Amino acid sequence: MDNNDNNDYDNDDVEGAIARNLFRLDDDSDEDDDDELLLSKSQHHDDDEESCFTTTTVMNVTIQQRASRAGIAHRLWPAAEYLANYIVNAYNNINNDDDDNNNDNDNNDTTLPSRVAMNQQQQRQQDSIMSAALTEILKHKHDTTTTTTLCNDNDDKNNEEEPLFNVLELGAGVGLTGLVLATKLPCRVLLTDLQDAMPLLETNIALNKDSFRCGPRAVSCRELKWGSNDNGNNDNNNDAFPLLPLLVVAADCVYFQELHQPLETTLMDLLLLQTTTMDSVVPRPFCLMAGARRWKRDNAFYANLAKRPKLACVCLEETVTRTKEGQRDIMRVYGLVGKT
């Protein structure tokens, strides 16, 4: 793999940085805008709790988060909802186009949600590559004879669907993106983060398990440290996580510069996998990352990925809004896929 020359960071330092930055208390933060992106939702406060929790509903998913002195990984951020909406819309567009035999569907670019054009000639070619790769994963397969049954139990199977693809969420936090996808799409989801995030992820899984399209066991969580040899894909090759196309998702994970290198290493490990079975080749893993534009170093992260000879990295969508104070808020979605 061509990223070995960049693995010269100290894993212990990285792990300490992750824990310090993602799960630290607000009082420890020197960033003025940590609270700016916190979603304004109807919240229920339990004042009897020493660490106050709030419960909110986003896209028909119930989410519990910390409300008092919370680290950034214990809270909801707009990029998670934005990314979930983008993927659900892409899935619907792809499969609606497939079902409409009267439309001309030769141009795969129409399956992606609209975006702000950048360097249009080059962008059109790269968008086509991204669209084809994403379509491979999200396109509904009408022949499900080769899919694996998700649950071994016979209870409540009548309303469960077979999973058509797997989702692995990096830096899941409270788990909103993955939980929305499990609720709205026929997929199996693995939420990953550091160990400190597991209790809240387990709580949110339990709160929504009856709504998962592929059954109550369609979502699980486990620890994954960026930059380690464990990239989480072992769960994509066992009975609990059937061998299916893999969609990697991440929302607001490009936050601290000290974590860029380990995150890049994990992304490269995941996206350059070539998964095969005895009968066929599973489509290439595909990654969608969303985040608010904050600092120039965020752009540098994606620019460095785009320079990788074996990886394509493209901005697929940019949305610009203005706050009441006139400040511009910019949200972007990037697509990443290994080159053939």
C-alpha positions in Angstrom: 0.0 0.0 0.0 1.4 3.4 -0.9 0.6 5.1 2.5 3.2 3.2 4.5 5.7 6.0 4.3 3.3 8.2 6.3 2.8 5.9 9.3 5.6 7.5 11.3 3.4 8.9 14.0 3.3 7.6 17.6 0.2 5.5 18.2 0.2 6.3 21.9 0.2 10.0 21.2 -2.5 9.6 18.6 -4.8 7.6 21.0 -4.2 10.2 23.7 -5.1 13.0 21.3 -8.3 11.3 20.2 -9.5 10.8 23.8 -8.5 14.3 24.8 -10.2 16.0 21.9 -13.3 14.0 21.3 -14.4 13.3 24.8 -13.0 16.3 26.7 -15.4 18.6 28.6 -16.4 21.9 27.2 -14.4 23.7 29.9 -11.2 22.1 28.5 -11.8 23.4 25.0 -10.0 26.4 23.6 -12.0 26.4 20.4 -14.6 29.3 20.3 -16.9 27.6 17.8 -17.3 24.2 19.4 -20.9 25.0 20.3 -21.8 26.7 17.0 -22.8 23.6 15.2 -24.9 22.0 18.0 -28.3 21.2 16.7 -31.2 23.2 18.0 -33.8 20.5 18.7 -36.6 20.0 21.2 -35.0 18.4 24.2 -36.1 16.7 27.4 -33.8 17.3 30.4 -33.4 14.9 33.3 -32.2 17.3 36.0 -31.8 14.5 38.5 -28.9 13.2 36.5 -25.5 14.5 37.5 -24.5 14.3 33.9 -27.6 15.6 32.2 -28.8 13.8 29.1 -31.2 15.1 26.4 -33.4 13.0 24.1 -34.3 14.3 20.6 -35.8 12.9 17.4 -34.0 13.5 14.1 -35.3 11.9 10.9 -37.6 9.6 12.9 -34.6 8.3 14.9 -34.4 8.8 18.7 -31.1 10.0 19.9 -29.8 10.5 23.4 -26.9 12.8 23.9 -25.1 14.5 26.8 -26.4 18.0 27.5 -24.1 19.2 30.3 -20.3 19.5 30.0 -20.3 17.1 27.0 -17.3 16.3 24.8 -17.9 16.9 21.1 -18.3 13.1 20.5 -21.2 12.9 22.8 -23.3 15.4 21.0 -25.3 15.8 17.7 -23.7 17.8 14.9 -25.5 19.0 11.7 -23.1 17.1 9.4 -24.5 13.8 10.7 -28.1 14.6 9.6 -26.8 16.2 6.4 -24.9 13.1 5.4 -27.8 10.8 6.3 -30.1 12.9 4.1 -27.6 12.8 1.2 -27.3 9.0 1.3 -31.0 8.4 1.6 -31.7 10.8 -1.3 -29.0 9.1 -3.4 -30.5 5.6 -2.7 -33.9 6.8 -3.7 -32.7 8.5 -6.8 -30.7 5.5 -7.9 -33.5 3.0 -7.4 -36.3 5.3 -8.7 -34.3 5.7 -11.9 -33.9 2.0 -12.1 -37.6 1.4 -11.7 -38.6 3.9 -14.3 -38.1 2.1 -17.6 -39.4 5.0 -19.6 -36.6 7.4 -18.6 -33.2 7.5 -20.2 -30.9 6.3 -17.5 -27.6 6.0 -19.5 -26.1 9.1 -17.7 -25.2 7.9 -14.2 -24.5 11.4 -13.0 -28.3 12.0 -12.6 -28.4 9.5 -9.7 -26.4 11.8 -7.4 -28.0 14.7 -5.6 -27.2 18.1 -7.1 -23.9 19.8 -6.2 -22.1 23.1 -6.8 -19.9 22.6 -9.9 -16.2 23.1 -9.4 -13.8 23.0 -12.5 -16.7 21.5 -14.5 -14.9 19.6 -17.2 -12.7 17.6 -14.8 -15.4 17.4 -12.2 -17.9 15.9 -14.7 -15.5 13.0 -15.4 -14.8 12.4 -11.7 -18.5 12.7 -10.8 -19.2 9.9 -13.3 -16.6 7.6 -11.6 -18.1 8.4 -8.2 -21.7 7.9 -9.4 -20.9 4.5 -10.9 -19.1 3.4 -7.8 -21.9 4.6 -5.4 -24.6 3.1 -7.7 -22.9 -0.3 -7.5 -23.4 -0.3 -3.7 -26.8 1.3 -3.4 -28.6 -0.1 -6.4 -31.4 -2.4 -5.3 -30.9 -6.0 -6.4 -34.2 -7.6 -7.3 -32.6 -11.0 -7.2 -31.9 -11.7 -3.5 -31.3 -15.4 -3.8 -27.6 -15.0 -3.0 -28.0 -12.8 0.1 -27.4 -14.0 3.6 -30.1 -14.1 6.2 -29.3 -11.5 8.8 -30.8 -13.1 11.9 -30.6 -16.7 12.9 -33.7 -16.4 15.1 -37.2 -17.2 13.7 -38.9 -14.5 15.7 -40.4 -11.4 14.0 -38.8 -12.2 10.6 -41.9 -11.5 8.5 -41.3 -7.8 8.5 -37.5 -7.9 8.2 -35.6 -7.4 4.9 -32.4 -8.9 3.7 -29.5 -6.5 3.9 -28.3 -5.3 0.5 -25.1 -3.6 1.7 -23.1 -3.0 4.8 -22.4 0.4 6.4 -19.3 1.1 8.6 -19.4 4.4 10.3 -16.2 6.0 11.5 -16.2 8.3 14.5 -19.9 7.6 15.0 -20.3 9.7 18.2 -24.0 9.3 19.1 -24.6 7.2 16.0 -27.2 9.3 14.1 -26.0 8.8 10.5 -25.8 5.0 10.8 -29.0 4.7 12.7 -30.9 6.7 10.1 -29.5 4.5 7.4 -30.5 1.3 9.2 -34.0 2.7 9.7 -34.6 3.9 6.1 -32.4 1.6 4.0 -32.0 -2.2 3.7 -28.5 -2.4 5.2 -26.5 -3.7 8.1 -24.6 -1.1 10.1 -21.5 -1.2 12.3 -21.0 2.0 14.4 -17.4 2.5 15.4 -15.7 5.0 17.8 -13.5 4.9 20.9 -14.5 2.9 24.0 -15.8 6.0 25.8 -18.5 6.3 23.1 -19.8 2.7 23.4 -22.3 3.1 26.3 -24.2 5.9 24.5 -24.1 4.1 21.1 -25.5 1.0 22.8 -28.3 3.1 24.3 -29.2 4.7 21.0 -29.2 1.3 19.2 -31.6 0.0 21.8 -33.8 3.0 21.5 -34.3 2.4 17.8 -33.8 -1.3 17.2 -37.5 -2.0 16.5 -37.4 0.4 13.6 -34.4 -1.2 11.7 -35.5 -2.4 8.2 -33.3 -5.5 8.5 -34.4 -6.4 12.1 -33.4 -5.4 15.6 -29.9 -6.9 15.2 -29.1 -5.0 12.1 -26.9 -2.4 14.0 -24.0 -3.1 16.3 -21.1 -1.0 17.7 -17.5 -1.6 18.6 -14.3 0.2 19.3 -12.1 1.2 16.4 -8.9 3.2 16.8 -7.9 5.1 13.6 -4.4 4.3 12.3 -4.4 0.8 14.0 -4.0 -2.4 12.1 -7.7 -3.2 12.9 -9.7 -1.3 10.3 -13.1 -2.9 11.3 -13.5 -4.8 8.1 -13.2 -8.2 9.8 -16.8 -7.7 10.7 -17.6 -7.5 7.0 -16.5 -11.1 6.6 -18.2 -13.1 9.2 -21.6 -14.7 9.8 -22.9 -11.7 11.9 -21.9 -9.2 9.1 -22.7 -10.9 5.8 -20.3 -10.4 2.9 -21.9 -7.5 1.0 -20.9 -4.2 -0.6 -19.3 -1.9 2.0 -20.3 1.8 2.4 -18.0 3.7 4.8 -19.5 6.9 6.2 -18.0 9.6 8.4 -19.6 12.9 9.6 -17.5 15.8 11.0 -14.5 13.6 11.6 -11.9 16.0 10.0 -11.9 18.2 13.1 -8.4 18.0 14.7 -5.3 18.2 12.5 -3.5 15.8 14.8 -6.0 13.1 13.8 -5.8 13.5 10.0 -2.9 11.0 9.5 -4.5 8.1 11.4 -7.9 8.8 9.8 -6.2 8.8 6.4 -4.5 5.5 7.2 -7.8 3.8 8.2 -9.6 5.1 5.1 -6.8 3.9 2.8 -6.9 0.4 4.5 -10.7 0.2 4.0 -11.0 1.6 0.5 -8.2 -0.3 -1.1 -9.6 -3.7 -0.1 -10.6 -6.1 -2.9 -13.2 -8.4 -1.5 -14.0 -11.5 -3.4 -16.2 -14.6 -3.1 -16.0 -17.9 -4.9 -18.6 -16.7 -7.4 -18.0 -12.9 -7.9 -16.2 -9.8 -6.9 -18.0 -7.6 -4.4 -18.1 -3.9 -5.5 -15.3 -1.7 -4.3 -15.8 -0.1 -0.9 -17.0 3.5 -1.2 -16.8 6.3 1.4 -18.9 9.3 1.9 -17.7 12.0 4.3 -19.6 15.2 5.3 -18.5 18.1 7.3 -18.8 21.8 7.9 -16.1 24.0 6.4 -14.2 25.5 9.3 -10.5 25.8 8.6 -8.1 25.6 5.6 -6.5 22.5 7.1 -9.8 20.7 6.5 -9.4 21.3 2.8 -5.8 20.2 3.0 -6.9 16.8 4.3 -9.1 16.1 1.3 -6.5 17.6 -1.1 -3.9 15.2 0.3 -6.3 12.2 -0.2 -6.9 13.3 -3.8 -3.2 13.2 -4.5 -3.0 9.5 -3.7 -2.4 7.6 -7.0 -4.7 4.7 -5.9 -7.6 6.8 -4.5 -10.2 9.2 -6.0 -11.5 11.9 -3.7 -14.1 14.4 -5.0 -16.4 17.0 -3.5 -19.8 15.8 -4.5 -22.0 18.5 -3.0 -21.6 21.9 -1.4 -24.4 23.8 0.3 -24.0 27.4 1.4 -26.5 28.9 3.8 -26.5 32.1 5.8 -27.3 32.5 9.5 -29.5 35.3 10.9 -26.3 37.1 11.7 -25.2 36.9 8.0 -22.5 34.4 8.6 -21.9 31.8 5.8 -22.3 28.2 6.8 -20.8 25.7 4.2 -21.5 22.0 4.3 -19.7 19.6 2.0 -20.0 15.9 1.1 -16.9 14.2 -0.3 -16.8 10.8 -2.1 -13.8 8.5 -1.9 -13.2 5.3 -3.8 -10.2 3.2 -4.7 -9.1 3.3 -8.3 -9.1 0.2 -10.4 
